[in-house]
């Protein structure tokens, strides 16, 4: 007990008990579990919102578009370096003369019935290697098709495009 000298009253002052140092700052197990549960719920929402399957399909389609441009640019560079003539395999393919496209061989020369564009990769003059579909859907083929129209325009198509996209490059 203490006597308050100013007021003359007797007042009782309790001394605060101090907690041990190991109990001062920290979280209880319940608090930690609640935070982990909330983070799990938020992560689930983010994963559903981003939809990784759609993102992967979009990335594959972007790669297909880039590859189709690469193949067409290599064919174009070949024709510029050879007085405007296209690789003979594009001209010799019966499928390429009409509207149907012929699949491009990815290994060069080993693919029976496919369009061989290995002349583009010879000495890495026009292209280092023939690109192939990111999903690897075709065993021997590159997953890309090439065709030459009646008016001489060359088109490279990626028929395995995902998300119902059409990937086609014409020059």
N, CA, C and O of each residue as an XYZ file, in Angstrom:
684
protein
N       0.813     -1.175      0.000
C       0.000      0.000      0.000
C       0.855      1.236      0.000
O       1.956      1.274      0.550
N       0.307      2.243     -0.638
C       1.008      3.527     -0.660
C       0.044      4.631     -0.269
O      -1.159      4.561     -0.519
N       0.600      5.626      0.339
C      -0.216      6.786      0.709
C       0.102      7.870     -0.296
O       1.258      8.237     -0.503
N      -0.926      8.360     -0.900
C      -0.770      9.434     -1.857
C      -0.634     10.718     -1.060
O      -1.599     11.169     -0.442
N       0.510     11.292     -1.067
C       0.779     12.446     -0.231
C       0.005     13.668     -0.690
O      -0.353     14.497      0.146
N      -0.255     13.811     -1.914
C      -0.944     14.994     -2.410
C      -2.405     14.991     -1.964
O      -2.888     15.996     -1.442
N      -3.111     13.884     -2.159
C      -4.533     13.830     -1.842
C      -4.798     13.352     -0.415
O      -5.892     13.568      0.107
N      -3.860     12.734      0.202
C      -4.034     12.212      1.535
C      -4.794     10.910      1.578
O      -5.141     10.426      2.655
N      -5.050     10.354      0.456
C      -5.770      9.091      0.420
C      -4.779      7.946      0.379
O      -3.630      8.071     -0.044
N      -5.279      6.865      0.828
C      -4.476      5.655      0.736
C      -4.905      4.939     -0.532
O      -6.088      4.667     -0.737
N      -3.968      4.648     -1.348
C      -4.287      3.947     -2.588
C      -3.419      2.692     -2.685
O      -2.307      2.604     -2.164
N      -3.968      1.804     -3.338
C      -3.256      0.545     -3.493
C      -2.779      0.444     -4.940
O      -3.574      0.529     -5.876
N      -1.539      0.270     -5.100
C      -0.977      0.158     -6.453
C      -0.418     -1.237     -6.627
O       0.430     -1.697     -5.863
N      -0.908     -1.877     -7.631
C      -0.415     -3.225     -7.887
C       0.790     -3.139     -8.815
O       0.819     -2.361     -9.768
N       1.714     -3.911     -8.521
C       2.880     -3.968     -9.404
C       2.571     -4.901    -10.562
O       2.022     -5.988    -10.381
N       2.936     -4.454    -11.754
C       2.696     -5.267    -12.940
C       3.656     -6.437    -12.945
O       4.842     -6.311    -12.641
N       3.111     -7.545    -13.291
C       3.974     -8.721    -13.374
C       4.613     -8.739    -14.752
O       3.939     -8.541    -15.763
N       5.857     -8.967    -14.784
C       6.570     -9.027    -16.055
C       6.626    -10.463    -16.533
O       6.909    -11.386    -15.770
N       6.347    -10.627    -17.823
C       6.404    -11.968    -18.398
C       7.855    -12.355    -18.638
O       8.710    -11.492    -18.836
N       8.120    -13.618    -18.622
C       9.478    -14.061    -18.945
C       9.838    -13.642    -20.370
O       8.949    -13.451    -21.200
N      11.101    -13.502    -20.654
C      11.542    -13.007    -21.956
C      11.125    -13.907    -23.110
O      10.951    -13.414    -24.224
N      10.960    -15.203    -22.890
C      10.581    -16.097    -23.988
C       9.101    -16.010    -24.335
O       8.689    -16.646    -25.305
N       8.293    -15.281    -23.624
C       6.863    -15.177    -23.902
C       6.460    -13.802    -24.394
O       5.269    -13.550    -24.578
N       7.392    -12.919    -24.610
C       7.037    -11.535    -24.947
C       6.546    -11.375    -26.379
O       5.441    -10.872    -26.578
N       7.299    -11.771    -27.364
C       6.936    -11.474    -28.725
C       6.693    -12.694    -29.529
O       7.728    -13.342    -29.375
N       6.057    -13.236    -30.149
C       5.820    -14.448    -30.865
C       4.347    -14.628    -31.152
O       3.494    -13.884    -30.667
N       4.088    -15.600    -31.923
C       2.711    -15.889    -32.318
C       2.305    -17.226    -31.728
O       3.132    -18.113    -31.520
N       1.062    -17.346    -31.474
C       0.561    -18.629    -30.987
C       0.401    -19.576    -32.167
O       0.401    -19.160    -33.326
N       0.268    -20.830    -31.855
C       0.093    -21.835    -32.901
C      -1.180    -21.566    -33.701
O      -1.194    -21.756    -34.917
N      -2.214    -21.141    -33.056
C      -3.471    -20.842    -33.740
C      -3.302    -19.710    -34.741
O      -3.830    -19.782    -35.851
N      -2.574    -18.669    -34.364
C      -2.351    -17.547    -35.277
C      -1.554    -17.981    -36.506
O      -1.868    -17.576    -37.625
N      -0.547    -18.785    -36.304
C       0.265    -19.265    -37.422
C      -0.581    -20.130    -38.350
O      -0.485    -19.997    -39.570
N      -1.396    -21.003    -37.802
C      -2.240    -21.866    -38.637
C      -3.261    -21.053    -39.427
O      -3.548    -21.377    -40.579
N      -3.809    -20.008    -38.825
C      -4.745    -19.162    -39.553
C      -4.081    -18.449    -40.724
O      -4.666    -18.349    -41.802
N      -2.873    -17.955    -40.522
C      -2.153    -17.278    -41.605
C      -1.852    -18.263    -42.730
O      -2.010    -17.927    -43.904
N      -1.423    -19.469    -42.385
C      -1.127    -20.481    -43.412
C      -2.395    -20.839    -44.182
O      -2.349    -20.992    -45.403
N      -3.515    -20.973    -43.496
C      -4.781    -21.284    -44.165
C      -5.177    -20.162    -45.122
O      -5.600    -20.425    -46.248
N      -5.042    -18.923    -44.681
C      -5.386    -17.788    -45.555
C      -4.468    -17.734    -46.771
O      -4.936    -17.474    -47.880
N      -3.183    -17.974    -46.588
C      -2.264    -17.988    -47.728
C      -2.614    -19.105    -48.703
O      -2.519    -18.921    -49.916
N      -3.015    -20.253    -48.184
C      -3.430    -21.353    -49.047
C      -4.656    -21.007    -49.869
O      -4.727    -21.322    -51.057
N      -5.615    -20.361    -49.238
C      -6.830    -19.958    -49.957
C      -6.496    -18.932    -51.033
O      -6.996    -19.032    -52.154
N      -5.671    -17.958    -50.716
C      -5.276    -16.946    -51.710
C      -4.492    -17.569    -52.859
O      -4.696    -17.203    -54.016
N      -3.601    -18.505    -52.551
C      -2.836    -19.172    -53.614
C      -3.773    -19.947    -54.532
O      -3.594    -19.940    -55.750
N      -4.764    -20.611    -53.960
C      -5.739    -21.336    -54.782
C      -6.499    -20.419    -55.708
O      -6.731    -20.756    -56.869
N      -6.886    -19.271    -55.213
C      -7.610    -18.296    -56.040
C      -6.731    -17.790    -57.171
O      -7.187    -17.659    -58.307
N      -5.470    -17.503    -56.863
C      -4.547    -16.996    -57.889
C      -4.300    -18.051    -58.961
O      -4.267    -17.727    -60.148
N      -4.127    -19.304    -58.563
C      -3.871    -20.375    -59.541
C      -5.075    -20.543    -60.456
O      -4.912    -20.703    -61.665
N      -6.271    -20.509    -59.901
C      -7.472    -20.630    -60.728
C      -7.604    -19.426    -61.652
O      -8.003    -19.572    -62.807
N      -7.273    -18.239    -61.152
C      -7.401    -17.031    -61.967
C      -6.413    -17.026    -63.123
O      -6.747    -16.589    -64.225
N      -5.200    -17.509    -62.880
C      -4.188    -17.495    -63.935
C      -4.358    -18.629    -64.933
O      -3.937    -18.501    -66.083
N      -4.958    -19.724    -64.525
C      -5.191    -20.889    -65.375
C      -3.919    -21.290    -66.139
O      -3.737    -20.914    -67.297
N      -3.058    -22.047    -65.483
C      -1.771    -22.389    -66.090
C      -1.879    -23.136    -67.422
O      -0.996    -23.003    -68.269
N      -2.922    -23.904    -67.618
C      -3.070    -24.622    -68.889
C      -3.258    -23.643    -70.048
O      -2.692    -23.829    -71.125
N      -4.048    -22.611    -69.820
C      -4.255    -21.603    -70.862
C      -2.977    -20.816    -71.118
O      -2.645    -20.514    -72.264
N      -2.266    -20.487    -70.053
C      -1.010    -19.750    -70.207
C       0.009    -20.578    -70.992
O       0.724    -20.040    -71.837
N       0.079    -21.885    -70.717
C       0.999    -22.758    -71.443
C       0.598    -22.858    -72.914
O       1.458    -22.846    -73.795
N      -0.693    -22.956    -73.180
C      -1.166    -23.018    -74.571
C      -0.826    -21.727    -75.318
O      -0.435    -21.769    -76.484
N      -0.975    -20.583    -74.649
C      -0.626    -19.313    -75.287
C       0.872    -19.228    -75.562
O       1.287    -18.718    -76.603
N       1.671    -19.719    -74.644
C       3.125    -19.713    -74.845
C       3.506    -20.622    -76.008
O       4.365    -20.267    -76.815
N       2.872    -21.795    -76.101
C       3.135    -22.705    -77.229
C       2.747    -22.061    -78.549
O       3.472    -22.189    -79.536
N       1.614    -21.369    -78.581
C       1.191    -20.704    -79.814
C       2.132    -19.572    -80.202
O       2.379    -19.347    -81.387
N       2.653    -18.866    -79.216
C       3.633    -17.817    -79.514
C       4.894    -18.429    -80.121
O       5.474    -17.867    -81.050
N       5.317    -19.576    -79.600
C       6.480    -20.272    -80.157
C       6.194    -20.745    -81.577
O       7.054    -20.642    -82.452
N       4.997    -21.259    -81.808
C       4.627    -21.720    -83.157
C       4.645    -20.561    -84.151
O       5.131    -20.706    -85.272
N       4.121    -19.426    -83.743
C       4.111    -18.256    -84.618
C       5.535    -17.813    -84.948
O       5.843    -17.489    -86.095
N       6.381    -17.801    -83.951
C       7.784    -17.436    -84.166
C       8.482    -18.433    -85.091
O       9.235    -18.037    -85.981
N       8.230    -19.728    -84.878
C       8.844    -20.754    -85.721
C       8.369    -20.661    -87.171
O       9.167    -20.816    -88.095
N       7.070    -20.409    -87.375
C       6.540    -20.283    -88.735
C       7.198    -19.100    -89.445
O       7.550    -19.198    -90.620
N       7.364    -17.989    -88.737
C       8.067    -16.837    -89.312
C       9.519    -17.173    -89.630
O      10.039    -16.755    -90.665
N      10.174    -17.920    -88.757
C      11.573    -18.303    -88.979
C      11.709    -19.152    -90.229
O      12.597    -18.919    -91.050
N      10.830    -20.138    -90.375
C      10.889    -21.016    -91.557
C      10.636    -20.203    -92.821
O      11.367    -20.345    -93.801
N       9.608    -19.353    -92.812
C       9.289    -18.565    -93.997
C      10.408    -17.587    -94.333
O      10.714    -17.381    -95.508
N      11.023    -16.982    -93.323
C      12.156    -16.084    -93.574
C      13.339    -16.828    -94.178
O      14.019    -16.297    -95.056
N      13.593    -18.050    -93.718
C      14.684    -18.844    -94.285
C      14.403    -19.197    -95.750
O      15.302    -19.139    -96.588
N      13.155    -19.560    -96.053
C      12.786    -19.851    -97.452
C      12.939    -18.591    -98.294
O      13.419    -18.652    -99.426
N      12.535    -17.458    -97.749
C      12.639    -16.193    -98.473
C      14.093    -15.828    -98.739
O      14.441    -15.408    -99.843
N      14.945    -15.989    -97.720
C      16.369    -15.701    -97.892
C      16.999    -16.647    -98.923
O      17.856    -16.243    -99.708
N      16.563    -17.899    -98.907
C      17.051    -18.854    -99.911
C      16.678    -18.386   -101.310
O      17.504    -18.405   -102.222
N      15.429    -17.966   -101.471
C      14.995    -17.539   -102.806
C      15.726    -16.270   -103.246
O      16.005    -16.099   -104.432
N      16.038    -15.378   -102.299
C      16.793    -14.171   -102.657
C      18.218    -14.514   -103.085
O      18.774    -13.880   -103.982
N      18.798    -15.514   -102.443
C      20.161    -15.913   -102.788
C      20.251    -16.824   -103.995
O      21.354    -17.113   -104.458
N      19.104    -17.293   -104.530
C      19.086    -18.212   -105.659
C      18.200    -17.698   -106.793
O      17.397    -18.448   -107.347
N      18.347    -16.445   -107.127
C      17.650    -15.791   -108.237
C      16.142    -16.009   -108.194
O      15.512    -16.185   -109.237
N      15.563    -15.999   -107.009
C      14.109    -16.068   -106.868
C      13.522    -17.457   -106.872
O      12.305    -17.604   -106.755
N      14.345    -18.486   -107.003
C      13.781    -19.841   -107.001
C      13.665    -20.364   -105.573
O      14.531    -20.118   -104.733
N      12.594    -21.081   -105.318
C      12.357    -21.677   -104.011
C      13.112    -22.995   -103.905
O      13.539    -23.537   -104.925
N      13.288    -23.528   -102.694
C      13.900    -24.853   -102.569
C      13.139    -25.863   -103.421
O      11.910    -25.828   -103.481
N      13.863    -26.755   -104.073
C      13.233    -27.676   -105.030
C      12.197    -28.571   -104.377
O      11.239    -28.970   -105.040
N      12.347    -28.899   -103.116
C      11.365    -29.768   -102.460
C      10.009    -29.082   -102.332
O       8.981    -29.759   -102.338
N       9.983    -27.790   -102.219
C       8.704    -27.077   -102.160
C       8.041    -27.124   -103.526
O       6.827    -27.307   -103.615
N       8.809    -26.964   -104.584
C       8.244    -26.994   -105.930
C       7.871    -28.404   -106.365
O       6.893    -28.583   -107.090
N       8.645    -29.424   -105.930
C       8.425    -30.784   -106.408
C       7.237    -31.458   -105.744
O       6.692    -32.415   -106.293
N       6.826    -30.984   -104.586
C       5.734    -31.636   -103.868
C       4.412    -31.365   -104.562
O       4.028    -30.213   -104.762
N       3.715    -32.440   -104.930
C       2.426    -32.294   -105.612
C       1.403    -31.637   -104.695
O       0.543    -30.890   -105.161
N       1.491    -31.910   -103.393
C       0.534    -31.315   -102.459
C       0.703    -29.807   -102.378
O      -0.266    -29.086   -102.141
N       1.919    -29.326   -102.572
C       2.183    -27.904   -102.409
C       1.671    -27.073   -103.570
O       1.529    -25.858   -103.436
N       1.392    -27.690   -104.697
C       0.947    -26.916   -105.846
C      -0.528    -26.541   -105.742
O      -0.965    -25.565   -106.352
N      -1.283    -27.299   -104.985
C      -2.699    -26.988   -104.822
C      -2.921    -26.206   -103.537
O      -2.095    -25.389   -103.130
N      -4.056    -26.477   -102.912
C      -4.367    -25.767   -101.681
C      -3.912    -26.534   -100.443
O      -3.767    -25.948    -99.370
N      -3.685    -27.843   -100.585
C      -3.257    -28.634    -99.434
C      -1.786    -28.359    -99.136
O      -1.001    -28.088   -100.045
N      -1.427    -28.428    -97.882
C      -0.045    -28.185    -97.477
C       0.632    -29.512    -97.184
O      -0.026    -30.487    -96.821
N       1.951    -29.548    -97.343
C       2.732    -30.737    -97.044
C       3.567    -30.478    -95.798
O       4.176    -29.417    -95.660
N       3.595    -31.451    -94.890
C       4.333    -31.262    -93.640
C       5.830    -31.224    -93.905
O       6.349    -31.925    -94.775
N       6.509    -30.385    -93.131
C       7.955    -30.201    -93.267
C       8.671    -31.263    -92.452
O       8.296    -31.546    -91.314
N       9.704    -31.847    -93.043
C      10.540    -32.825    -92.352
C      11.459    -32.090    -91.381
O      12.051    -31.073    -91.741
N      11.585    -32.596    -90.152
C      12.426    -31.882    -89.188
C      13.867    -32.358    -89.181
O      14.746    -31.642    -88.701
N      14.133    -33.561    -89.707
C      15.510    -34.065    -89.681
C      16.246    -33.831    -90.985
O      17.477    -33.801    -90.998
N      15.543    -33.670    -92.052
C      16.183    -33.410    -93.341
C      16.600    -34.675    -94.060
O      17.633    -35.255    -93.727
N      15.835    -35.112    -95.028
C      16.192    -36.258    -95.850
C      15.741    -37.601    -95.311
O      15.657    -38.557    -96.082
N      15.448    -37.718    -94.026
C      15.064    -38.996    -93.457
C      13.555    -39.203    -93.385
O      13.098    -40.266    -92.964
N      12.798    -38.228    -93.779
C      11.342    -38.283    -93.623
C      10.700    -38.584    -94.968
O      10.666    -37.728    -95.852
N      10.196    -39.791    -95.121
C       9.568    -40.193    -96.366
C       8.221    -39.506    -96.528
O       7.384    -39.540    -95.625
N       8.017    -38.890    -97.673
C       6.749    -38.261    -97.995
C       6.566    -36.869    -97.415
O       5.518    -36.255    -97.616
N       7.569    -36.355    -96.694
C       7.456    -35.017    -96.131
C       8.344    -34.057    -96.909
O       9.297    -34.485    -97.560
N       8.047    -32.788    -96.851
C       8.821    -31.781    -97.555
C      10.176    -31.604    -96.877
O      10.251    -31.256    -95.699
N      11.231    -31.845    -97.623
C      12.590    -31.764    -97.098
C      13.150    -30.364    -97.352
O      13.390    -29.983    -98.498
N      13.354    -29.613    -96.286
C      13.934    -28.279    -96.402
C      15.351    -28.244    -95.828
O      15.803    -27.211    -95.334
N      16.050    -29.389    -95.899
C      17.404    -29.452    -95.339
C      18.369    -28.533    -96.074
O      19.430    -28.206    -95.542
N      18.021    -28.109    -97.290
C      18.869    -27.179    -98.022
C      18.985    -25.847    -97.264
O      19.957    -25.112    -97.438
N      17.999    -25.549    -96.434
C      18.043    -24.308    -95.654
C      19.032    -24.404    -94.492
O      19.595    -23.395    -94.068
N      19.242    -25.621    -93.977
C      20.128    -25.795    -92.825
C      21.548    -26.175    -93.213
O      22.414    -26.271    -92.344
N      21.806    -26.392    -94.493
C      23.142    -26.757    -94.946
C      24.113    -25.636    -94.618
O      23.903    -24.485    -95.001
N      25.170    -25.979    -93.912
C      26.186    -25.023    -93.474
C      25.594    -23.865    -92.667
O      26.192    -22.795    -92.553
N      24.404    -24.106    -92.110
C      23.706    -23.081    -91.313
C      23.629    -21.745    -92.055
O      23.731    -20.676    -91.454
N      23.448    -21.833    -93.372
C      23.465    -20.634    -94.202
C      22.198    -19.795    -94.033
O      22.275    -18.568    -93.969
N      21.035    -20.445    -93.961
C      19.783    -19.699    -93.878
C      19.108    -19.856    -92.520
O      18.424    -18.950    -92.045
N      19.307    -21.003    -91.910
C      18.719    -21.296    -90.595
C      19.608    -22.344    -89.923
O      20.120    -23.244    -90.589
N      19.790    -22.228    -88.608
C      20.686    -23.146    -87.899
C      20.116    -24.556    -87.880
O      20.813    -25.507    -88.233
N      18.881    -24.704    -87.480
C      18.212    -26.000    -87.495
C      16.725    -25.772    -87.718
O      16.192    -24.696    -87.446
N      16.075    -26.804    -88.214
C      14.649    -26.690    -88.502
C      13.880    -26.683    -87.177
O      13.995    -27.631    -86.400
N      13.103    -25.637    -86.907
C      12.308    -25.631    -85.674
C      11.194    -26.666    -85.756
O      10.731    -27.008    -86.844
N      10.771    -27.157    -84.603
C       9.665    -28.098    -84.595
C       8.686    -27.735    -83.492
O       9.017    -27.013    -82.552
N       7.480    -28.250    -83.630
C       6.372    -27.912    -82.750
C       6.757    -28.096    -81.283
O       7.380    -29.102    -80.941
N       6.399    -27.143    -80.400
C       6.790    -27.235    -78.994
C       6.219    -28.440    -78.255
O       6.787    -28.862    -77.248
N       5.113    -29.001    -78.727
C       4.554    -30.178    -78.064
C       5.131    -31.466    -78.624
O       4.895    -32.538    -78.067
N       5.890    -31.384    -79.725
C       6.507    -32.570    -80.318
C       5.490    -33.576    -80.799
O       5.691    -34.781    -80.647
N       4.409    -33.110    -81.374
C       3.296    -33.984    -81.749
C       3.617    -34.928    -82.907
O       2.992    -35.981    -83.026
N       4.570    -34.576    -83.754
C       4.879    -35.401    -84.920
C       6.234    -36.069    -84.737
O       7.191    -35.430    -84.301
N       6.315    -37.344    -85.068
C       7.558    -38.096    -84.871
C       8.661    -37.622    -85.823
O       9.738    -37.233    -85.372
N       8.403    -37.649    -87.126
C       9.411    -37.237    -88.099
C       9.213    -35.805    -88.561
O      10.173    -35.116    -88.906
N       7.978    -35.365    -88.566
C       7.690    -34.033    -89.072
C       7.948    -32.956    -88.046
O       7.988    -33.206    -86.842
N       8.123    -31.755    -88.554
C       8.399    -30.618    -87.691
C       7.139    -30.080    -87.027
O       7.220    -29.287    -86.090
N       5.979    -30.506    -87.507
C       4.728    -29.983    -86.968
C       4.279    -28.731    -87.698
O       3.305    -28.090    -87.303
N       4.993    -28.382    -88.769
C       4.643    -27.217    -89.577
C       4.448    -27.684    -91.008
O       5.071    -28.651    -91.447
N       3.586    -26.996    -91.726
C       3.313    -27.337    -93.120
C       3.645    -26.150    -93.992
O       3.552    -24.996    -93.573
N       4.039    -26.461    -95.228
C       4.370    -25.398    -96.187
C       3.614    -25.666    -97.474
O       3.451    -26.815    -97.887
N       3.163    -24.613    -98.091
C       2.490    -24.762    -99.381
C       2.799    -23.563   -100.250
O       3.093    -22.472    -99.761
N       2.726    -23.789   -101.547
C       2.931    -22.729   -102.528
C       1.643    -22.606   -103.319
O       1.153    -23.586   -103.880
N       1.097    -21.400   -103.363
C      -0.157    -21.198   -104.071
C       0.108    -21.071   -105.565
O       1.257    -21.014   -106.001
N      -0.959    -21.028   -106.336
C      -0.844    -20.930   -107.788
C      -0.168    -19.635   -108.212
O       0.478    -19.593   -109.260
N      -0.305    -18.573   -107.414
C       0.326    -17.308   -107.789
C       1.734    -17.152   -107.208
O       2.319    -16.071   -107.281
N       2.273    -18.215   -106.638
C       3.667    -18.200   -106.183
C       3.881    -17.780   -104.738
O       5.022    -17.673   -104.289
N       2.817    -17.543   -104.016
C       2.974    -17.157   -102.602
C       3.207    -18.400   -101.752
O       2.572    -19.436   -101.947
N       4.133    -18.271   -100.807
C       4.475    -19.391    -99.923
C       3.835    -19.142    -98.561
O       3.900    -18.038    -98.021
N       3.215    -20.186    -98.015
C       2.554    -20.099    -96.716
C       3.090    -21.196    -95.808
O       3.192    -22.353    -96.214
N       3.431    -20.827    -94.577
C       3.814    -21.795    -93.557
C       2.714    -21.785    -92.510
O       2.316    -20.730    -92.017
N       2.223    -22.987    -92.172
C       1.088    -23.146    -91.272
C       1.494    -24.018    -90.089
O       2.256    -24.972    -90.241
N       0.978    -23.682    -88.909
C       1.132    -24.526    -87.723
C      -0.229    -25.152    -87.436
O      -1.054    -24.545    -86.754
N      -0.477    -26.370    -87.952
C      -1.815    -26.948    -87.836
C      -2.187    -27.406    -86.425
O      -3.369    -27.592    -86.137
N      -1.215    -27.589    -85.549
C      -1.499    -28.084    -84.205
C      -1.681    -26.967    -83.185
O      -1.526    -27.192    -81.984
N      -2.008    -25.766    -83.653
C      -2.181    -24.627    -82.746
C      -3.283    -24.924    -81.733
O      -4.293    -25.553    -82.048
N      -3.058    -24.454    -80.509
C      -4.006    -24.698    -79.427
C      -4.970    -23.526    -79.280
O      -4.782    -22.476    -79.894
N      -5.994    -23.712    -78.470
C      -7.016    -22.699    -78.180
C      -7.775    -22.260    -79.432
O      -8.234    -21.121    -79.513
N      -7.904    -23.142    -80.385
C      -8.616    -22.888    -81.640
C      -8.012    -21.721    -82.431
O      -8.707    -21.074    -83.215
N      -6.731    -21.458    -82.225
C      -6.045    -20.410    -82.977
C      -5.624    -20.931    -84.342
O      -5.418    -22.131    -84.524
N      -5.497    -20.022    -85.295
C      -4.980    -20.348    -86.620
C      -3.669    -19.601    -86.776
O      -3.630    -18.371    -86.733
N      -2.596    -20.358    -86.957
C      -1.278    -19.737    -87.129
C      -0.826    -20.005    -88.544
O      -0.572    -21.147    -88.927
N      -0.729    -18.938    -89.317
C      -0.376    -19.043    -90.729
C       0.387    -17.780    -91.119
O      -0.018    -16.665    -90.790
N       1.497    -17.979    -91.825
C       2.313    -16.848    -92.282
C       2.500    -16.998    -93.780
O       2.896    -18.061    -94.259
N       2.215    -15.938    -94.521
C       2.314    -15.983    -95.986
C       3.190    -14.863    -96.479
O       3.146    -13.740    -95.977
N       3.990    -15.194    -97.478
C       4.800    -14.168    -98.124
C       4.853    -14.470    -99.607
O       5.485    -13.735   -100.365
